[in-house]
Amino acid sequence: CYQTLEKLQSEGIPTQATPFKDSLKAQLRTANRLHVRFAVIVGQKEMNDKTVIVRDMKESVQEIVPHAELINYLKNKLKKD
């Protein structure tokens, strides 16, 4: 997860991590309070599948995205805003 965070930051995509000890629900509430547009969710299943879940906080929808495509996916989504 930290490598993904660093890679997103190096590509100029603003990022912030929430404490991993919090539940997913609590982490998403924090993201909502911070007015985060997209939350990237990585659990054990996603690690095994080499995917991430990208949740659009504004639209309340989420997509499964291959890890290798995450940066381009987010850049394209952010351009549309």
PyMOL Python script that loads the backbone (N, CA, C, O; Angstrom):
from pymol import cmd

cmd.read_pdbstr("""\
ATOM      1  N   CYS A   1       0.820  -1.200   0.000  1.00  0.00           N
ATOM      2  CA  CYS A   1       0.000   0.000   0.000  1.00  0.00           C
ATOM      3  C   CYS A   1       0.861   1.259   0.000  1.00  0.00           C
ATOM      4  O   CYS A   1       0.558   2.232  -0.692  1.00  0.00           O
ATOM      5  N   TYR A   2       1.936   1.229   0.783  1.00  0.00           N
ATOM      6  CA  TYR A   2       2.770   2.424   0.848  1.00  0.00           C
ATOM      7  C   TYR A   2       3.474   2.695  -0.475  1.00  0.00           C
ATOM      8  O   TYR A   2       3.689   3.853  -0.832  1.00  0.00           O
ATOM      9  N   GLN A   3       3.836   1.646  -1.206  1.00  0.00           N
ATOM     10  CA  GLN A   3       4.444   1.841  -2.521  1.00  0.00           C
ATOM     11  C   GLN A   3       3.446   2.502  -3.463  1.00  0.00           C
ATOM     12  O   GLN A   3       3.816   3.384  -4.239  1.00  0.00           O
ATOM     13  N   THR A   4       2.193   2.086  -3.404  1.00  0.00           N
ATOM     14  CA  THR A   4       1.158   2.688  -4.241  1.00  0.00           C
ATOM     15  C   THR A   4       0.981   4.151  -3.865  1.00  0.00           C
ATOM     16  O   THR A   4       0.867   5.007  -4.742  1.00  0.00           O
ATOM     17  N   LEU A   5       0.957   4.441  -2.587  1.00  0.00           N
ATOM     18  CA  LEU A   5       0.818   5.810  -2.096  1.00  0.00           C
ATOM     19  C   LEU A   5       1.960   6.680  -2.619  1.00  0.00           C
ATOM     20  O   LEU A   5       1.730   7.783  -3.114  1.00  0.00           O
ATOM     21  N   GLU A   6       3.177   6.184  -2.508  1.00  0.00           N
ATOM     22  CA  GLU A   6       4.338   6.934  -2.989  1.00  0.00           C
ATOM     23  C   GLU A   6       4.295   7.143  -4.493  1.00  0.00           C
ATOM     24  O   GLU A   6       4.642   8.217  -4.983  1.00  0.00           O
ATOM     25  N   LYS A   7       3.874   6.130  -5.222  1.00  0.00           N
ATOM     26  CA  LYS A   7       3.796   6.231  -6.686  1.00  0.00           C
ATOM     27  C   LYS A   7       2.755   7.273  -7.095  1.00  0.00           C
ATOM     28  O   LYS A   7       3.002   8.071  -8.000  1.00  0.00           O
ATOM     29  N   LEU A   8       1.597   7.273  -6.437  1.00  0.00           N
ATOM     30  CA  LEU A   8       0.566   8.265  -6.744  1.00  0.00           C
ATOM     31  C   LEU A   8       1.099   9.677  -6.465  1.00  0.00           C
ATOM     32  O   LEU A   8       0.889  10.592  -7.261  1.00  0.00           O
ATOM     33  N   GLN A   9       1.782   9.845  -5.339  1.00  0.00           N
ATOM     34  CA  GLN A   9       2.341  11.152  -5.000  1.00  0.00           C
ATOM     35  C   GLN A   9       3.391  11.585  -6.012  1.00  0.00           C
ATOM     36  O   GLN A   9       3.436  12.755  -6.392  1.00  0.00           O
ATOM     37  N   SER A  10       4.237  10.658  -6.454  1.00  0.00           N
ATOM     38  CA  SER A  10       5.279  11.004  -7.423  1.00  0.00           C
ATOM     39  C   SER A  10       4.688  11.378  -8.779  1.00  0.00           C
ATOM     40  O   SER A  10       5.334  12.065  -9.571  1.00  0.00           O
ATOM     41  N   GLU A  11       3.471  10.933  -9.046  1.00  0.00           N
ATOM     42  CA  GLU A  11       2.788  11.265 -10.302  1.00  0.00           C
ATOM     43  C   GLU A  11       1.931  12.525 -10.169  1.00  0.00           C
ATOM     44  O   GLU A  11       1.201  12.890 -11.091  1.00  0.00           O
ATOM     45  N   GLY A  12       2.030  13.182  -9.015  1.00  0.00           N
ATOM     46  CA  GLY A  12       1.318  14.433  -8.822  1.00  0.00           C
ATOM     47  C   GLY A  12      -0.139  14.285  -8.414  1.00  0.00           C
ATOM     48  O   GLY A  12      -0.907  15.245  -8.490  1.00  0.00           O
ATOM     49  N   ILE A  13      -0.524  13.094  -7.984  1.00  0.00           N
ATOM     50  CA  ILE A  13      -1.897  12.860  -7.536  1.00  0.00           C
ATOM     51  C   ILE A  13      -1.926  13.034  -6.022  1.00  0.00           C
ATOM     52  O   ILE A  13      -1.279  12.278  -5.297  1.00  0.00           O
ATOM     53  N   PRO A  14      -2.678  14.036  -5.538  1.00  0.00           N
ATOM     54  CA  PRO A  14      -2.726  14.265  -4.091  1.00  0.00           C
ATOM     55  C   PRO A  14      -3.260  13.032  -3.367  1.00  0.00           C
ATOM     56  O   PRO A  14      -4.263  12.450  -3.780  1.00  0.00           O
ATOM     57  N   THR A  15      -2.595  12.640  -2.298  1.00  0.00           N
ATOM     58  CA  THR A  15      -2.991  11.437  -1.570  1.00  0.00           C
ATOM     59  C   THR A  15      -2.914  11.667  -0.070  1.00  0.00           C
ATOM     60  O   THR A  15      -2.207  12.546   0.423  1.00  0.00           O
ATOM     61  N   GLN A  16      -3.664  10.849   0.622  1.00  0.00           N
ATOM     62  CA  GLN A  16      -3.614  10.837   2.084  1.00  0.00           C
ATOM     63  C   GLN A  16      -4.032   9.452   2.528  1.00  0.00           C
ATOM     64  O   GLN A  16      -4.992   8.890   2.002  1.00  0.00           O
ATOM     65  N   ALA A  17      -3.323   8.902   3.488  1.00  0.00           N
ATOM     66  CA  ALA A  17      -3.662   7.587   4.023  1.00  0.00           C
ATOM     67  C   ALA A  17      -4.400   7.762   5.339  1.00  0.00           C
ATOM     68  O   ALA A  17      -4.153   8.711   6.082  1.00  0.00           O
ATOM     69  N   THR A  18      -5.302   6.841   5.617  1.00  0.00           N
ATOM     70  CA  THR A  18      -5.986   6.840   6.908  1.00  0.00           C
ATOM     71  C   THR A  18      -5.434   5.683   7.725  1.00  0.00           C
ATOM     72  O   THR A  18      -4.897   4.731   7.159  1.00  0.00           O
ATOM     73  N   PRO A  19      -5.556   5.747   9.038  1.00  0.00           N
ATOM     74  CA  PRO A  19      -5.018   4.674   9.881  1.00  0.00           C
ATOM     75  C   PRO A  19      -5.624   3.322   9.531  1.00  0.00           C
ATOM     76  O   PRO A  19      -6.839   3.190   9.382  1.00  0.00           O
ATOM     77  N   PHE A  20      -4.778   2.341   9.404  1.00  0.00           N
ATOM     78  CA  PHE A  20      -5.241   1.000   9.037  1.00  0.00           C
ATOM     79  C   PHE A  20      -5.968   0.314  10.181  1.00  0.00           C
ATOM     80  O   PHE A  20      -6.653  -0.685   9.964  1.00  0.00           O
ATOM     81  N   LYS A  21      -5.835   0.826  11.381  1.00  0.00           N
ATOM     82  CA  LYS A  21      -6.514   0.206  12.514  1.00  0.00           C
ATOM     83  C   LYS A  21      -8.008   0.514  12.507  1.00  0.00           C
ATOM     84  O   LYS A  21      -8.796  -0.202  13.124  1.00  0.00           O
ATOM     85  N   ASP A  22      -8.400   1.587  11.805  1.00  0.00           N
ATOM     86  CA  ASP A  22      -9.809   1.946  11.714  1.00  0.00           C
ATOM     87  C   ASP A  22     -10.530   0.998  10.757  1.00  0.00           C
ATOM     88  O   ASP A  22      -9.921   0.427   9.852  1.00  0.00           O
ATOM     89  N   SER A  23     -11.821   0.841  10.969  1.00  0.00           N
ATOM     90  CA  SER A  23     -12.623   0.019  10.056  1.00  0.00           C
ATOM     91  C   SER A  23     -12.730   0.734   8.710  1.00  0.00           C
ATOM     92  O   SER A  23     -12.510   1.942   8.618  1.00  0.00           O
ATOM     93  N   LEU A  24     -13.064  -0.014   7.687  1.00  0.00           N
ATOM     94  CA  LEU A  24     -13.234   0.576   6.361  1.00  0.00           C
ATOM     95  C   LEU A  24     -14.301   1.660   6.408  1.00  0.00           C
ATOM     96  O   LEU A  24     -14.143   2.719   5.799  1.00  0.00           O
ATOM     97  N   LYS A  25     -15.388   1.399   7.129  1.00  0.00           N
ATOM     98  CA  LYS A  25     -16.467   2.372   7.239  1.00  0.00           C
ATOM     99  C   LYS A  25     -15.947   3.680   7.856  1.00  0.00           C
ATOM    100  O   LYS A  25     -16.277   4.768   7.385  1.00  0.00           O
ATOM    101  N   ALA A  26     -15.143   3.565   8.897  1.00  0.00           N
ATOM    102  CA  ALA A  26     -14.573   4.750   9.536  1.00  0.00           C
ATOM    103  C   ALA A  26     -13.618   5.484   8.596  1.00  0.00           C
ATOM    104  O   ALA A  26     -13.597   6.714   8.560  1.00  0.00           O
ATOM    105  N   GLN A  27     -12.837   4.731   7.844  1.00  0.00           N
ATOM    106  CA  GLN A  27     -11.911   5.350   6.897  1.00  0.00           C
ATOM    107  C   GLN A  27     -12.673   6.099   5.802  1.00  0.00           C
ATOM    108  O   GLN A  27     -12.267   7.190   5.401  1.00  0.00           O
ATOM    109  N   LEU A  28     -13.771   5.521   5.319  1.00  0.00           N
ATOM    110  CA  LEU A  28     -14.566   6.194   4.291  1.00  0.00           C
ATOM    111  C   LEU A  28     -15.264   7.432   4.851  1.00  0.00           C
ATOM    112  O   LEU A  28     -15.420   8.430   4.147  1.00  0.00           O
ATOM    113  N   ARG A  29     -15.680   7.371   6.108  1.00  0.00           N
ATOM    114  CA  ARG A  29     -16.265   8.569   6.748  1.00  0.00           C
ATOM    115  C   ARG A  29     -15.217   9.682   6.827  1.00  0.00           C
ATOM    116  O   ARG A  29     -15.525  10.848   6.582  1.00  0.00           O
ATOM    117  N   THR A  30     -13.993   9.321   7.165  1.00  0.00           N
ATOM    118  CA  THR A  30     -12.910  10.300   7.220  1.00  0.00           C
ATOM    119  C   THR A  30     -12.673  10.899   5.842  1.00  0.00           C
ATOM    120  O   THR A  30     -12.520  12.113   5.711  1.00  0.00           O
ATOM    121  N   ALA A  31     -12.643  10.069   4.827  1.00  0.00           N
ATOM    122  CA  ALA A  31     -12.460  10.554   3.452  1.00  0.00           C
ATOM    123  C   ALA A  31     -13.586  11.505   3.067  1.00  0.00           C
ATOM    124  O   ALA A  31     -13.350  12.520   2.412  1.00  0.00           O
ATOM    125  N   ASN A  32     -14.786  11.182   3.467  1.00  0.00           N
ATOM    126  CA  ASN A  32     -15.939  12.030   3.167  1.00  0.00           C
ATOM    127  C   ASN A  32     -15.810  13.383   3.859  1.00  0.00           C
ATOM    128  O   ASN A  32     -16.085  14.418   3.253  1.00  0.00           O
ATOM    129  N   ARG A  33     -15.392  13.381   5.124  1.00  0.00           N
ATOM    130  CA  ARG A  33     -15.199  14.635   5.872  1.00  0.00           C
ATOM    131  C   ARG A  33     -14.119  15.505   5.248  1.00  0.00           C
ATOM    132  O   ARG A  33     -14.190  16.733   5.295  1.00  0.00           O
ATOM    133  N   LEU A  34     -13.120  14.857   4.663  1.00  0.00           N
ATOM    134  CA  LEU A  34     -12.016  15.579   4.027  1.00  0.00           C
ATOM    135  C   LEU A  34     -12.337  15.981   2.588  1.00  0.00           C
ATOM    136  O   LEU A  34     -11.502  16.568   1.900  1.00  0.00           O
ATOM    137  N   HIS A  35     -13.558  15.661   2.137  1.00  0.00           N
ATOM    138  CA  HIS A  35     -14.012  15.971   0.773  1.00  0.00           C
ATOM    139  C   HIS A  35     -13.121  15.322  -0.284  1.00  0.00           C
ATOM    140  O   HIS A  35     -12.809  15.918  -1.315  1.00  0.00           O
ATOM    141  N   VAL A  36     -12.726  14.095   0.000  1.00  0.00           N
ATOM    142  CA  VAL A  36     -11.930  13.318  -0.946  1.00  0.00           C
ATOM    143  C   VAL A  36     -12.842  12.887  -2.082  1.00  0.00           C
ATOM    144  O   VAL A  36     -13.962  12.434  -1.843  1.00  0.00           O
ATOM    145  N   ARG A  37     -12.373  13.023  -3.314  1.00  0.00           N
ATOM    146  CA  ARG A  37     -13.209  12.627  -4.454  1.00  0.00           C
ATOM    147  C   ARG A  37     -13.132  11.124  -4.681  1.00  0.00           C
ATOM    148  O   ARG A  37     -14.157  10.478  -4.898  1.00  0.00           O
ATOM    149  N   PHE A  38     -11.926  10.561  -4.635  1.00  0.00           N
ATOM    150  CA  PHE A  38     -11.751   9.134  -4.886  1.00  0.00           C
ATOM    151  C   PHE A  38     -11.009   8.477  -3.727  1.00  0.00           C
ATOM    152  O   PHE A  38      -9.989   8.986  -3.263  1.00  0.00           O
ATOM    153  N   ALA A  39     -11.524   7.360  -3.271  1.00  0.00           N
ATOM    154  CA  ALA A  39     -10.855   6.558  -2.250  1.00  0.00           C
ATOM    155  C   ALA A  39     -10.355   5.283  -2.921  1.00  0.00           C
ATOM    156  O   ALA A  39     -11.096   4.619  -3.646  1.00  0.00           O
ATOM    157  N   VAL A  40      -9.110   4.954  -2.674  1.00  0.00           N
ATOM    158  CA  VAL A  40      -8.532   3.725  -3.205  1.00  0.00           C
ATOM    159  C   VAL A  40      -8.494   2.723  -2.055  1.00  0.00           C
ATOM    160  O   VAL A  40      -7.872   2.963  -1.019  1.00  0.00           O
ATOM    161  N   ILE A  41      -9.166   1.603  -2.258  1.00  0.00           N
ATOM    162  CA  ILE A  41      -9.302   0.585  -1.222  1.00  0.00           C
ATOM    163  C   ILE A  41      -8.498  -0.644  -1.631  1.00  0.00           C
ATOM    164  O   ILE A  41      -8.665  -1.178  -2.727  1.00  0.00           O
ATOM    165  N   VAL A  42      -7.623  -1.081  -0.727  1.00  0.00           N
ATOM    166  CA  VAL A  42      -6.801  -2.252  -0.996  1.00  0.00           C
ATOM    167  C   VAL A  42      -6.925  -3.200   0.189  1.00  0.00           C
ATOM    168  O   VAL A  42      -6.448  -2.909   1.286  1.00  0.00           O
ATOM    169  N   GLY A  43      -7.563  -4.321  -0.042  1.00  0.00           N
ATOM    170  CA  GLY A  43      -7.676  -5.355   0.973  1.00  0.00           C
ATOM    171  C   GLY A  43      -6.868  -6.574   0.570  1.00  0.00           C
ATOM    172  O   GLY A  43      -6.166  -6.558  -0.440  1.00  0.00           O
ATOM    173  N   GLN A  44      -6.970  -7.617   1.356  1.00  0.00           N
ATOM    174  CA  GLN A  44      -6.215  -8.842   1.063  1.00  0.00           C
ATOM    175  C   GLN A  44      -6.593  -9.423  -0.295  1.00  0.00           C
ATOM    176  O   GLN A  44      -5.720  -9.844  -1.054  1.00  0.00           O
ATOM    177  N   LYS A  45      -7.883  -9.449  -0.606  1.00  0.00           N
ATOM    178  CA  LYS A  45      -8.336  -9.989  -1.899  1.00  0.00           C
ATOM    179  C   LYS A  45      -7.732  -9.195  -3.054  1.00  0.00           C
ATOM    180  O   LYS A  45      -7.266  -9.769  -4.039  1.00  0.00           O
ATOM    181  N   GLU A  46      -7.744  -7.868  -2.923  1.00  0.00           N
ATOM    182  CA  GLU A  46      -7.201  -7.019  -3.978  1.00  0.00           C
ATOM    183  C   GLU A  46      -5.695  -7.225  -4.118  1.00  0.00           C
ATOM    184  O   GLU A  46      -5.162  -7.210  -5.227  1.00  0.00           O
ATOM    185  N   MET A  47      -5.013  -7.416  -2.993  1.00  0.00           N
ATOM    186  CA  MET A  47      -3.575  -7.680  -3.057  1.00  0.00           C
ATOM    187  C   MET A  47      -3.308  -8.963  -3.839  1.00  0.00           C
ATOM    188  O   MET A  47      -2.408  -9.017  -4.677  1.00  0.00           O
ATOM    189  N   ASN A  48      -4.100  -9.992  -3.553  1.00  0.00           N
ATOM    190  CA  ASN A  48      -3.931 -11.270  -4.245  1.00  0.00           C
ATOM    191  C   ASN A  48      -4.265 -11.168  -5.725  1.00  0.00           C
ATOM    192  O   ASN A  48      -3.613 -11.794  -6.561  1.00  0.00           O
ATOM    193  N   ASP A  49      -5.290 -10.373  -6.047  1.00  0.00           N
ATOM    194  CA  ASP A  49      -5.744 -10.234  -7.439  1.00  0.00           C
ATOM    195  C   ASP A  49      -4.996  -9.161  -8.220  1.00  0.00           C
ATOM    196  O   ASP A  49      -5.209  -8.998  -9.421  1.00  0.00           O
ATOM    197  N   LYS A  50      -4.111  -8.423  -7.526  1.00  0.00           N
ATOM    198  CA  LYS A  50      -3.389  -7.294  -8.138  1.00  0.00           C
ATOM    199  C   LYS A  50      -4.364  -6.253  -8.689  1.00  0.00           C
ATOM    200  O   LYS A  50      -4.211  -5.754  -9.805  1.00  0.00           O
ATOM    201  N   THR A  51      -5.375  -5.942  -7.867  1.00  0.00           N
ATOM    202  CA  THR A  51      -6.366  -4.934  -8.221  1.00  0.00           C
ATOM    203  C   THR A  51      -6.527  -3.969  -7.051  1.00  0.00           C
ATOM    204  O   THR A  51      -5.973  -4.180  -5.972  1.00  0.00           O
ATOM    205  N   VAL A  52      -7.289  -2.916  -7.283  1.00  0.00           N
ATOM    206  CA  VAL A  52      -7.696  -1.999  -6.222  1.00  0.00           C
ATOM    207  C   VAL A  52      -9.163  -1.669  -6.465  1.00  0.00           C
ATOM    208  O   VAL A  52      -9.674  -1.836  -7.573  1.00  0.00           O
ATOM    209  N   ILE A  53      -9.815  -1.211  -5.445  1.00  0.00           N
ATOM    210  CA  ILE A  53     -11.170  -0.702  -5.592  1.00  0.00           C
ATOM    211  C   ILE A  53     -11.068   0.813  -5.538  1.00  0.00           C
ATOM    212  O   ILE A  53     -10.519   1.372  -4.588  1.00  0.00           O
ATOM    213  N   VAL A  54     -11.595   1.473  -6.554  1.00  0.00           N
ATOM    214  CA  VAL A  54     -11.628   2.929  -6.560  1.00  0.00           C
ATOM    215  C   VAL A  54     -13.069   3.343  -6.319  1.00  0.00           C
ATOM    216  O   VAL A  54     -13.952   3.060  -7.129  1.00  0.00           O
ATOM    217  N   ARG A  55     -13.300   4.015  -5.197  1.00  0.00           N
ATOM    218  CA  ARG A  55     -14.642   4.478  -4.840  1.00  0.00           C
ATOM    219  C   ARG A  55     -14.751   5.968  -5.133  1.00  0.00           C
ATOM    220  O   ARG A  55     -13.992   6.779  -4.603  1.00  0.00           O
ATOM    221  N   ASP A  56     -15.702   6.310  -5.982  1.00  0.00           N
ATOM    222  CA  ASP A  56     -16.019   7.705  -6.270  1.00  0.00           C
ATOM    223  C   ASP A  56     -16.915   8.181  -5.141  1.00  0.00           C
ATOM    224  O   ASP A  56     -18.086   7.808  -5.073  1.00  0.00           O
ATOM    225  N   MET A  57     -16.372   8.998  -4.260  1.00  0.00           N
ATOM    226  CA  MET A  57     -17.097   9.417  -3.069  1.00  0.00           C
ATOM    227  C   MET A  57     -18.262  10.345  -3.401  1.00  0.00           C
ATOM    228  O   MET A  57     -19.261  10.374  -2.683  1.00  0.00           O
ATOM    229  N   LYS A  58     -18.135  11.096  -4.479  1.00  0.00           N
ATOM    230  CA  LYS A  58     -19.203  12.025  -4.873  1.00  0.00           C
ATOM    231  C   LYS A  58     -20.400  11.272  -5.446  1.00  0.00           C
ATOM    232  O   LYS A  58     -21.548  11.591  -5.137  1.00  0.00           O
ATOM    233  N   GLU A  59     -20.128  10.286  -6.270  1.00  0.00           N
ATOM    234  CA  GLU A  59     -21.185   9.536  -6.948  1.00  0.00           C
ATOM    235  C   GLU A  59     -21.607   8.285  -6.182  1.00  0.00           C
ATOM    236  O   GLU A  59     -22.608   7.659  -6.532  1.00  0.00           O
ATOM    237  N   SER A  60     -20.869   7.915  -5.156  1.00  0.00           N
ATOM    238  CA  SER A  60     -21.137   6.709  -4.354  1.00  0.00           C
ATOM    239  C   SER A  60     -21.150   5.429  -5.196  1.00  0.00           C
ATOM    240  O   SER A  60     -22.003   4.559  -5.021  1.00  0.00           O
ATOM    241  N   VAL A  61     -20.187   5.340  -6.109  1.00  0.00           N
ATOM    242  CA  VAL A  61     -20.012   4.133  -6.918  1.00  0.00           C
ATOM    243  C   VAL A  61     -18.557   3.715  -6.814  1.00  0.00           C
ATOM    244  O   VAL A  61     -17.684   4.522  -6.494  1.00  0.00           O
ATOM    245  N   GLN A  62     -18.310   2.450  -7.088  1.00  0.00           N
ATOM    246  CA  GLN A  62     -16.926   1.979  -7.060  1.00  0.00           C
ATOM    247  C   GLN A  62     -16.673   1.014  -8.190  1.00  0.00           C
ATOM    248  O   GLN A  62     -17.583   0.349  -8.687  1.00  0.00           O
ATOM    249  N   GLU A  63     -15.405   0.951  -8.591  1.00  0.00           N
ATOM    250  CA  GLU A  63     -14.970   0.068  -9.670  1.00  0.00           C
ATOM    251  C   GLU A  63     -13.725  -0.679  -9.231  1.00  0.00           C
ATOM    252  O   GLU A  63     -12.927  -0.183  -8.436  1.00  0.00           O
ATOM    253  N   ILE A  64     -13.577  -1.867  -9.758  1.00  0.00           N
ATOM    254  CA  ILE A  64     -12.350  -2.638  -9.558  1.00  0.00           C
ATOM    255  C   ILE A  64     -11.421  -2.292 -10.715  1.00  0.00           C
ATOM    256  O   ILE A  64     -11.795  -2.389 -11.884  1.00  0.00           O
ATOM    257  N   VAL A  65     -10.215  -1.890 -10.368  1.00  0.00           N
ATOM    258  CA  VAL A  65      -9.243  -1.439 -11.360  1.00  0.00           C
ATOM    259  C   VAL A  65      -7.964  -2.247 -11.184  1.00  0.00           C
ATOM    260  O   VAL A  65      -7.490  -2.401 -10.059  1.00  0.00           O
ATOM    261  N   PRO A  66      -7.389  -2.771 -12.277  1.00  0.00           N
ATOM    262  CA  PRO A  66      -6.097  -3.444 -12.152  1.00  0.00           C
ATOM    263  C   PRO A  66      -5.060  -2.475 -11.570  1.00  0.00           C
ATOM    264  O   PRO A  66      -5.006  -1.311 -11.966  1.00  0.00           O
ATOM    265  N   HIS A  67      -4.258  -2.948 -10.650  1.00  0.00           N
ATOM    266  CA  HIS A  67      -3.265  -2.107  -9.987  1.00  0.00           C
ATOM    267  C   HIS A  67      -2.382  -1.387 -10.993  1.00  0.00           C
ATOM    268  O   HIS A  67      -2.063  -0.213 -10.806  1.00  0.00           O
ATOM    269  N   ALA A  68      -1.986  -2.071 -12.051  1.00  0.00           N
ATOM    270  CA  ALA A  68      -1.098  -1.488 -13.055  1.00  0.00           C
ATOM    271  C   ALA A  68      -1.748  -0.316 -13.795  1.00  0.00           C
ATOM    272  O   ALA A  68      -1.042   0.496 -14.392  1.00  0.00           O
ATOM    273  N   GLU A  69      -3.064  -0.217 -13.766  1.00  0.00           N
ATOM    274  CA  GLU A  69      -3.771   0.846 -14.489  1.00  0.00           C
ATOM    275  C   GLU A  69      -4.254   1.969 -13.568  1.00  0.00           C
ATOM    276  O   GLU A  69      -4.896   2.910 -14.034  1.00  0.00           O
ATOM    277  N   LEU A  70      -3.959   1.883 -12.286  1.00  0.00           N
ATOM    278  CA  LEU A  70      -4.506   2.826 -11.309  1.00  0.00           C
ATOM    279  C   LEU A  70      -4.146   4.272 -11.615  1.00  0.00           C
ATOM    280  O   LEU A  70      -5.022   5.137 -11.607  1.00  0.00           O
ATOM    281  N   ILE A  71      -2.897   4.545 -11.880  1.00  0.00           N
ATOM    282  CA  ILE A  71      -2.471   5.933 -12.095  1.00  0.00           C
ATOM    283  C   ILE A  71      -3.171   6.539 -13.305  1.00  0.00           C
ATOM    284  O   ILE A  71      -3.705   7.645 -13.218  1.00  0.00           O
ATOM    285  N   ASN A  72      -3.177   5.835 -14.425  1.00  0.00           N
ATOM    286  CA  ASN A  72      -3.860   6.363 -15.613  1.00  0.00           C
ATOM    287  C   ASN A  72      -5.351   6.511 -15.376  1.00  0.00           C
ATOM    288  O   ASN A  72      -5.961   7.479 -15.830  1.00  0.00           O
ATOM    289  N   TYR A  73      -5.938   5.563 -14.674  1.00  0.00           N
ATOM    290  CA  TYR A  73      -7.361   5.621 -14.361  1.00  0.00           C
ATOM    291  C   TYR A  73      -7.678   6.878 -13.556  1.00  0.00           C
ATOM    292  O   TYR A  73      -8.605   7.612 -13.896  1.00  0.00           O
ATOM    293  N   LEU A  74      -6.921   7.129 -12.501  1.00  0.00           N
ATOM    294  CA  LEU A  74      -7.177   8.294 -11.661  1.00  0.00           C
ATOM    295  C   LEU A  74      -6.885   9.601 -12.404  1.00  0.00           C
ATOM    296  O   LEU A  74      -7.636  10.566 -12.262  1.00  0.00           O
ATOM    297  N   LYS A  75      -5.825   9.646 -13.181  1.00  0.00           N
ATOM    298  CA  LYS A  75      -5.523  10.849 -13.953  1.00  0.00           C
ATOM    299  C   LYS A  75      -6.672  11.181 -14.906  1.00  0.00           C
ATOM    300  O   LYS A  75      -7.062  12.342 -15.037  1.00  0.00           O
ATOM    301  N   ASN A  76      -7.208  10.159 -15.567  1.00  0.00           N
ATOM    302  CA  ASN A  76      -8.334  10.395 -16.486  1.00  0.00           C
ATOM    303  C   ASN A  76      -9.572  10.872 -15.739  1.00  0.00           C
ATOM    304  O   ASN A  76     -10.267  11.779 -16.197  1.00  0.00           O
ATOM    305  N   LYS A  77      -9.846  10.264 -14.591  1.00  0.00           N
ATOM    306  CA  LYS A  77     -11.012  10.664 -13.804  1.00  0.00           C
ATOM    307  C   LYS A  77     -10.856  12.092 -13.281  1.00  0.00           C
ATOM    308  O   LYS A  77     -11.814  12.865 -13.286  1.00  0.00           O
ATOM    309  N   LEU A  78      -9.661  12.438 -12.834  1.00  0.00           N
ATOM    310  CA  LEU A  78      -9.423  13.774 -12.295  1.00  0.00           C
ATOM    311  C   LEU A  78      -9.487  14.855 -13.374  1.00  0.00           C
ATOM    312  O   LEU A  78      -9.873  15.989 -13.092  1.00  0.00           O
ATOM    313  N   LYS A  79      -9.111  14.509 -14.606  1.00  0.00           N
ATOM    314  CA  LYS A  79      -9.212  15.460 -15.726  1.00  0.00           C
ATOM    315  C   LYS A  79     -10.666  15.840 -15.992  1.00  0.00           C
ATOM    316  O   LYS A  79     -10.960  16.975 -16.365  1.00  0.00           O
ATOM    317  N   LYS A  80     -11.571  14.883 -15.796  1.00  0.00           N
ATOM    318  CA  LYS A  80     -12.977  15.104 -16.103  1.00  0.00           C
ATOM    319  C   LYS A  80     -13.649  16.016 -15.081  1.00  0.00           C
ATOM    320  O   LYS A  80     -14.711  16.574 -15.356  1.00  0.00           O
ATOM    321  N   ASP A  81     -13.047  16.171 -13.914  1.00  0.00           N
ATOM    322  CA  ASP A  81     -13.653  17.026 -12.866  1.00  0.00           C
ATOM    323  C   ASP A  81     -13.452  18.483 -13.144  1.00  0.00           C
ATOM    324  O   ASP A  81     -13.896  19.327 -12.366  1.00  0.00           O
TER     325      ASP A  81
END
""", "prot")
cmd.dss("prot")
cmd.show_as("cartoon", "prot")
cmd.util.cbc("prot")
cmd.orient("prot")
